[in-house]
């Protein structure tokens, strides 16, 4: 418990010092994060492959390009996002100068997920830095190689006190959740999401939850007249916006719209005979 208090305490003291409030500092940290991704691309992809056996193009597209794109957009737009914005006056404010001044919240907790172990901690971190917050980063312990790499790399490029990384499993996360944060971002399942919400409620901390799986199983129904080969192809790949086709199996079926239950006709012989395993057996391989 004391260790987590120290980590969060140092982050809060660093935030209270005011050094992360300036636009120049935020842009410098974001630029450093961009440099980290560019310089350590091979190490990041190797860690993801060791954890999830993701193919190079799959991991590069989601984990590397996704982060670099977010960084580029944020650095380009941040000066306008951070600037005071005049608001329309009403009878009560017509004699005043009325503006909205964006203010950082404080110390943010980011709890990542195993299926996209790099991008799902980096993208929230980009937002936290851009908004002028401190952030405690907790990568998923399931993807242990990526988690350790994040813990090793971030202190080399970012302010160590403002953006500490905590590794470990359930005990460490449980201890973290006893601390007071100003916002919590969690990606995972609804069961743990309830625990996060309950812990946050003790401090009235706002929470952003992103659930990877649906509360109930999604079902795919195979029509009797469907082509077995086409059926298999449709199950393995799921169309995602913009014409991109992403394999549901690429993250062990941990995909938002991936079917987890298949309802089939009684006769499954044509279906089974069309699977790659069945064809290899026929060919004696």
C-alpha positions in Angstrom: 0.0 0.0 0.0 2.8 2.4 0.9 4.5 1.9 -2.5 1.3 2.9 -4.4 0.8 5.9 -2.1 4.4 7.0 -2.9 3.9 6.6 -6.6 0.6 8.5 -6.7 1.9 11.0 -4.2 4.9 11.9 -6.3 2.7 12.3 -9.4 0.4 14.6 -7.5 3.3 16.7 -6.1 4.7 17.0 -9.6 1.3 18.0 -11.0 0.9 20.6 -8.2 4.2 22.1 -9.1 2.6 23.4 -12.2 5.2 22.3 -14.6 2.9 20.2 -16.8 0.4 23.1 -17.4 2.3 25.0 -20.0 1.6 24.3 -23.7 5.3 24.1 -24.4 5.9 21.4 -21.9 2.9 19.3 -23.1 4.1 19.5 -26.7 7.6 18.6 -25.6 6.4 15.5 -23.8 4.2 14.5 -26.8 7.2 14.9 -29.1 9.3 12.8 -26.8 6.6 10.1 -26.9 6.5 10.2 -30.7 10.3 9.8 -30.7 10.0 6.8 -28.4 7.6 5.0 -30.7 9.7 5.7 -33.8 13.0 4.8 -32.2 11.7 1.7 -30.4 9.3 0.4 -33.1 11.1 -3.0 -33.5 11.2 -3.6 -29.7 7.5 -2.7 -29.4 6.5 -5.1 -32.2 8.7 -7.8 -30.8 7.1 -7.6 -27.4 3.6 -7.7 -28.9 4.6 -10.7 -31.0 6.0 -12.5 -27.9 2.7 -11.8 -26.0 0.1 -12.3 -28.7 1.8 -13.7 -31.8 0.3 -10.9 -33.8 1.6 -10.6 -37.4 3.8 -7.7 -38.3 1.3 -5.8 -40.5 -1.5 -6.3 -38.0 0.5 -5.1 -35.0 2.1 -2.3 -37.0 -1.2 -1.0 -38.3 -3.0 -1.0 -34.9 -0.3 -0.4 -32.4 2.3 1.8 -34.1 0.4 3.7 -36.8 -2.6 4.2 -34.4 -0.3 5.8 -31.8 1.6 7.9 -34.3 -1.6 9.1 -35.9 -3.0 10.1 -32.5 0.2 12.0 -31.7 0.3 13.8 -35.0 -3.3 15.0 -34.7 -3.0 16.0 -31.0 0.2 18.0 -31.5 -1.4 19.7 -34.5 -4.6 20.6 -32.8 -3.4 21.2 -29.2 -2.7 24.9 -29.5 -6.3 25.5 -30.5 -7.7 23.0 -28.0 -5.9 24.6 -25.1 -6.7 28.2 -26.0 -9.5 30.0 -24.2 -12.8 30.1 -26.2 -15.2 32.9 -26.1 -18.8 31.9 -25.3 -22.1 33.5 -26.3 -23.3 36.0 -23.7 -26.7 36.2 -22.1 -28.5 38.8 -20.0 -26.4 37.9 -16.9 -23.1 38.1 -18.7 -23.7 40.8 -21.4 -21.4 43.3 -19.6 -18.7 40.7 -19.0 -15.9 39.0 -21.0 -17.1 35.4 -21.1 -14.6 32.6 -21.9 -14.1 28.9 -21.4 -10.6 28.1 -20.1 -9.6 24.4 -20.4 -8.1 23.2 -17.1 -6.3 19.9 -16.3 -8.1 17.6 -13.9 -5.0 16.4 -11.9 -3.7 12.8 -11.7 -5.2 10.3 -14.0 -5.1 6.5 -13.7 -4.9 4.5 -17.0 -5.5 0.7 -16.8 -4.8 -1.0 -20.1 -6.0 -4.2 -21.7 -4.1 -7.3 -22.9 -5.4 -7.6 -26.5 -4.0 -4.2 -27.7 -1.4 -3.9 -24.9 0.5 -0.9 -26.3 -2.1 1.4 -28.1 -4.7 1.0 -25.3 -2.3 2.7 -22.8 -0.6 5.1 -25.2 -3.7 6.7 -26.6 -5.2 7.6 -23.2 -1.7 8.7 -22.1 -1.6 11.1 -25.1 -4.9 12.6 -24.1 -3.8 13.0 -20.4 -0.5 14.7 -21.4 -2.2 17.0 -23.9 -4.7 18.1 -21.2 -1.9 18.9 -18.8 -2.5 16.0 -16.4 -0.2 13.7 -14.6 -0.9 10.0 -15.3 -0.2 6.7 -13.6 0.0 4.0 -16.3 -0.9 0.4 -15.5 -0.4 -1.9 -18.5 -2.1 -5.4 -18.5 -0.1 -8.0 -16.8 -1.4 -10.6 -19.2 0.7 -9.2 -22.0 3.7 -9.2 -19.7 6.4 -8.5 -22.3 4.7 -5.4 -23.6 3.9 -4.3 -20.0 7.6 -4.6 -19.0 8.7 -2.8 -22.2 6.3 0.1 -21.4 7.7 0.3 -17.9 11.3 0.4 -19.2 10.7 2.9 -22.0 8.5 5.6 -20.6 11.0 6.8 -17.9 13.6 7.1 -20.7 11.5 9.6 -22.7 8.9 11.2 -20.4 9.0 13.0 -17.0 9.4 10.1 -14.5 7.4 11.8 -11.7 4.5 12.9 -13.8 4.1 9.7 -15.8 5.0 6.7 -13.7 4.3 3.1 -14.8 3.1 0.4 -12.4 3.4 -3.3 -13.3 1.9 -6.3 -11.7 -1.4 -8.1 -11.4 -4.6 -8.0 -9.4 -2.9 -7.1 -6.0 -1.1 -4.1 -7.5 -4.2 -2.9 -9.3 -6.3 -3.3 -6.2 -3.9 -1.2 -4.2 -3.8 1.4 -6.9 -7.6 1.7 -6.8 -7.5 2.5 -3.1 -5.7 5.8 -4.0 -7.5 9.0 -4.9 -7.4 9.9 -8.6 -9.0 12.7 -10.5 -10.1 10.5 -13.4 -9.8 6.7 -14.2 -9.7 5.2 -17.6 -10.2 1.4 -17.8 -10.3 -0.9 -20.8 -11.4 -4.5 -20.1 -14.5 -6.4 -19.1 -17.6 -5.5 -17.2 -16.8 -7.6 -14.1 -13.6 -5.6 -13.4 -15.3 -2.5 -14.6 -17.8 -2.8 -11.7 -14.8 -3.1 -9.3 -13.2 0.0 -10.8 -16.5 2.0 -10.5 -17.0 0.9 -6.9 -13.4 2.0 -5.9 -13.8 5.3 -7.8 -17.1 6.0 -6.0 -15.4 6.2 -2.6 -13.5 9.3 -3.9 -16.3 10.5 -6.3 -13.8 10.0 -9.1 -15.1 10.2 -12.7 -14.5 7.1 -14.7 -14.3 6.2 -18.4 -15.0 2.5 -19.1 -14.3 0.8 -22.4 -15.5 -2.8 -22.4 -13.8 -5.1 -24.9 -16.6 -7.8 -24.8 -20.3 -7.6 -24.9 -22.3 -8.3 -21.7 -23.9 -11.2 -23.4 -22.6 -13.5 -26.1 -23.0 -12.4 -29.7 -24.4 -15.2 -31.9 -23.8 -16.0 -35.6 -26.3 -18.2 -37.4 -25.3 -20.3 -40.3 -28.0 -20.9 -42.9 -28.4 -24.4 -44.2 -27.9 -23.3 -47.8 -24.8 -21.2 -47.1 -21.5 -22.1 -48.8 -19.3 -23.7 -46.1 -16.2 -22.0 -47.4 -17.8 -18.6 -47.5 -19.3 -19.2 -44.1 -15.8 -19.9 -42.6 -14.4 -16.8 -44.3 -17.2 -14.6 -42.9 -16.7 -16.0 -39.4 -12.9 -15.4 -39.4 -13.1 -11.9 -40.7 -15.4 -9.1 -39.6 -16.0 -6.0 -41.6 -15.1 -2.8 -39.7 -15.9 0.8 -40.8 -14.1 2.2 -43.8 -13.8 -1.1 -45.6 -11.1 -2.5 -43.4 -11.3 -6.2 -42.8 -9.8 -7.4 -39.5 -9.6 -11.0 -38.4 -11.6 -11.7 -35.3 -9.0 -14.4 -34.5 -6.2 -11.9 -34.4 -6.9 -11.1 -30.8 -8.2 -14.6 -29.7 -11.7 -13.5 -30.5 -11.4 -10.5 -28.1 -13.1 -8.2 -30.7 -16.1 -6.0 -30.0 -18.3 -7.4 -32.7 -16.8 -10.9 -32.9 -19.3 -13.8 -32.6 -18.7 -16.1 -29.7 -21.6 -18.6 -30.4 -22.3 -20.3 -33.7 -25.8 -21.7 -34.4 -25.6 -24.3 -37.2 -27.9 -26.8 -39.0 -27.9 -30.4 -37.8 -25.8 -31.5 -40.8 -22.4 -30.0 -40.2 -20.5 -32.4 -42.6 -20.0 -29.9 -45.4 -18.9 -27.2 -42.9 -16.4 -29.4 -41.2 -15.1 -30.8 -44.4 -14.3 -27.3 -45.6 -12.1 -26.3 -42.7 -8.3 -26.0 -43.2 -7.7 -28.8 -40.7 -10.0 -31.2 -42.6 -8.3 -30.4 -45.9 -4.9 -31.0 -44.4 -6.1 -34.4 -43.1 -7.3 -35.3 -46.6 -4.0 -34.4 -48.1 -2.1 -36.5 -45.5 -0.4 -33.6 -43.8 
